[in-house]
């Protein structure tokens, strides 16, 4: 009974199924009239990762959503502090976000992984490594637009108060200017050169 039940689990007879499986893995010669390349081959034990994972991390599934959730959680945590007013919380959210973005994308260099690029990424910031340095990709656009959107929300909720406006504008410029294509690989005044 067990053999009959198992045979029904796989369409057709079992011998043909296992022969197809072996052909798919490439361990059996192809059928007559079928070339070796026509049968699917599975690369068992072969890594299929990037040479430098920093280049494609912002294209991972859900990373943009996680980014937005982290900014929202930061804002909610700051809102839960009782003696902060709403404008102060929005300004702190904007400034903390931009400081973290500046530090992670424009200050930290190299990669935390052993890469086969023979040290090419060692002198590049994370921003310069994203999408292999290609400008105007969707990841770079997202990372450039998100501080602007946060800045506009902050300006609205602070009611364009001059003190908050100056702090938020300086914070925005400090994170947007290094993202411009003209500053790709440029170290202003030799800062962060080595």
For each residue, the residues with C-beta under 8 A, 3 or more apart:
1: 4 5
2: 5 6
3: 6 7
4: 1 7 8
5: 1 2 8 9
6: 2 3 9 10 14
7: 3 4 10 13 14
8: 4 5
9: 5 6
10: 6 7 14 17
11: 17
12: 16 17
13: 7 16 17
14: 6 7 10 17 18
15: 18 19
16: 12 13 19 20
17: 10 11 12 13 14 20 21
18: 14 15 21 22
19: 15 16 22 23 28
20: 16 17 23 24
21: 17 18 24 25
22: 18 19 25 27 28
23: 19 20 26 28 30 31 39
24: 20 21 39 40 41 42
25: 21 22 28 41 42 44
26: 23 36 39 41 42
27: 22
28: 19 22 23 25
29:
30: 23 34 35 36 38 39
31: 23 34
32:
33:
34: 30 31 38 39
35: 30 38
36: 26 30 39
37:
38: 30 34 35
39: 23 24 26 30 34 36
40: 24
41: 24 25 26
42: 24 25 26
43: 46 48
44: 25
45:
46: 43
47:
48: 43
49: 53
50: 53 55 56
51: 55 115 116 117
52: 55 111 113 115 117 121 129
53: 49 50 56 57 111 113
54: 57 111 113 121 126 129 130
55: 50 51 52 129 130 131 132
56: 50 53 59 60 131
57: 53 54 60 63 130
58: 63 64 130 131 139 142 143
59: 56 63 131 138 139
60: 56 57 63
61:
62: 65 66
63: 57 58 59 60 66 67
64: 58 67 68 142
65: 62 68 69
66: 62 63 69 70
67: 63 64 70 71 146
68: 64 65 71 72 146
69: 65 66 72 73
70: 66 67 73 74
71: 67 68 74 75 93 97 146 150
72: 68 69 75 76
73: 69 70 76 77
74: 70 71 77 78 93 96 97
75: 71 72 78 79 89 90 93
76: 72 73 79 80
77: 73 74 80 81
78: 74 75 81 84 89 92 93 96
79: 75 76 84 86 89
80: 76 77
81: 77 78 84 89
82:
83:
84: 78 79 81 88 89 92
85: 88 89
86: 79 89 90 157
87: 90 91 157 158 159 161 164
88: 84 85 91 92
89: 75 78 79 81 84 85 86 92 93
90: 75 86 87 93 94 153 154 157 158 164
91: 87 88 94 95 154 158 164 167 168
92: 78 84 88 89 95 96
93: 71 74 75 78 89 90 96 97 150 154
94: 90 91 97 98 147 150 151 154 168 171 172
95: 91 92 98 99 167 168 171
96: 74 78 92 93 99 100
97: 71 74 93 94 100 101 147 150
98: 94 95 101 102 147 171 172 174 175
99: 95 96 102 103 171
100: 96 97 103 104
101: 97 98 104 105 106 143 147 175
102: 98 99 105 106 107 174 175 178
103: 99 100 106 107 108
104: 100 101 107 108 126
105: 101 102 108 125 126 127 143 178 179
106: 101 102 103 125 126 127 175 178 179 192
107: 102 103 104 125 192
108: 103 104 105 125 126
109: 122 123 124 125 126 192
110: 121 122 123 124
111: 52 53 54 115 121 122 129
112:
113: 52 53 54
114:
115: 51 52 111 121
116: 51
117: 51 52 120 121
118:
119: 122
120: 117 123 124
121: 52 54 110 111 115 117 124 129
122: 109 110 111 119
123: 109 110 120 194
124: 109 110 120 121 128 129 133 185
125: 105 106 107 108 109 128 129 192
126: 54 104 105 106 108 109 129 130
127: 105 106 130 143 178 179
128: 124 125 133 184 185
129: 52 54 55 111 121 124 125 126 132 133
130: 54 55 57 58 126 127 133 137 139 140 143
131: 55 56 58 59 134 137 139 140
132: 55 129
133: 124 128 129 130 184
134: 131 137 140
135: 140 181 184
136: 140 141 181
137: 130 131 134 140 141
138: 59 141 142
139: 58 59 130 131 142 143
140: 130 131 134 135 136 137 143 144 179
141: 136 137 138 144 145
142: 58 64 138 139 145 146
143: 58 101 105 127 130 139 140 146 179
144: 140 141 147 148 176 179
145: 141 142 148 149
146: 67 68 71 142 143 149 150
147: 94 97 98 101 144 150 151 172 175 176
148: 144 145 151 152 172 176
149: 145 146 152 153
150: 71 93 94 97 146 147 153 154
151: 94 147 148 154 155 168 169 171 172
152: 148 149 155 156
153: 90 149 150 156 157
154: 90 91 93 94 150 151 157 158 164 168
155: 151 152 158 160 164 165 168
156: 152 153 159 160
157: 86 87 90 153 154
158: 87 90 91 154 155 161 164 165 168
159: 87 156
160: 155 156 164 165
161: 87 158 164 165
162: 165 166
163: 166 167
164: 87 90 91 154 155 158 160 161 167 168
165: 155 158 160 161 162 168 169
166: 162 163 169 170
167: 91 95 163 164 170 171
168: 91 94 95 151 154 155 158 164 165 171 172
169: 151 165 166 172 173
170: 166 167 173 174
171: 94 95 98 99 151 167 168 174 175
172: 94 98 147 148 151 168 169 175 176
173: 169 170 176 177
174: 98 102 170 171 177 178
175: 98 101 102 106 147 171 172 178 179
176: 144 147 148 172 173 179 180
177: 173 174 180 183
178: 102 105 106 127 174 175 183
179: 105 106 127 140 143 144 175 176 183
180: 176 177 183 184
181: 135 136 184
182: 186
183: 177 178 179 180 186 188
184: 128 133 135 180 181
185: 124 128
186: 182 183
187: 190 191 192 193
188: 183 191
189:
190: 187 193
191: 187 188
192: 106 107 109 125 187
193: 187 190
194: 123
